[in-house]
């Protein structure tokens, strides 16, 4: 009996222990489940926070994009307004230039307006003061008229034997020390000199005078004026170069030893020269120069018309130019759109 009771008591105690172990395991499992449930909640919360952060960053990017687009639109509007203002200023300048008319050709700050004034041709500042350039071209033919024609007209008539007088000084030991004096000219020599020398040279000088004026009024670069000066130097020194190249040695010595010429003149010419103190060559040359200059200015070059046409061609300006009126109509039509 005692053993049976002990066995039953042991079984009851073992059953209680097993139940306690089951309860303990259940509690542990429930604790683990609760712990696992709490970690999932934290992960969900972390995901939600990351999602909110991404949404906030996306919103910030959208805001920055919108701000950049607004700035670009603002810059484009400013550039458009600046272009419009520049176009308006250009149109105003064009209108002012059209109102001023031919500002470069017939009007100028330096010269008064007139039919034969040319202040600028395509902004050619080298050809403005053409009076000084004309003076340089005036001097070259003036030398010819003052020396050649004066000598030929003032020398007296003489026979063949009395035209040249040879002078041999007593102390002269060499032929080079002798001198020659031209006492006069025969009619044949005088006519031959005029027809073959003075008259062709006078015509050439008149042609050079006309061409030189036209060239000086049309140059636009300093190189052209330098070439013009070289051409003028050739015209001035061509006689000396021909003399050195083609004159024999003995003839050159006689010409170099020739004494100054002395001649007579007409009474009325003497009175005019003494009253004006002007050489006879210059007296002949001045009327020819004045006639040629007037002819050039009025008929040949037509400076006023050429200046006006050049202004229209170079600057598209002028009251009588078709280009500014055409462009003004186009601009007005474009502005009205």
Secondary structure, DSSP 8 states (H G I E B T S, - for coil): -HHHHHHHHHHHHHHHHHHHHHHHHHHHHHHHHHHHHHHHHHHHHHHHHHHHHHHHHHHHHHHHHHHHHHHHHHHHHHHHHHHHHHHHHHHHHHHHHHHH-STTTT--SSS---TT----SSS-GGGS-HHHHHHHHHHHHHHHIIIIIHHHHHS-B--TTTSEEEE--TT--SGGG-EEEE--B-HHHHHHHIIIIIHHHHHHHHHHHHHHHHHHHH--SHHHHHHHHHHHHHHHHHHHHHHHHHS-HHHHHHHHTB--------HHHHHHHHHHT--HHHHHHHHHHHHHHHHIIIIIS-HHHHHHHHHHHHH--STT-HHHHHHHHHHHHHHH-
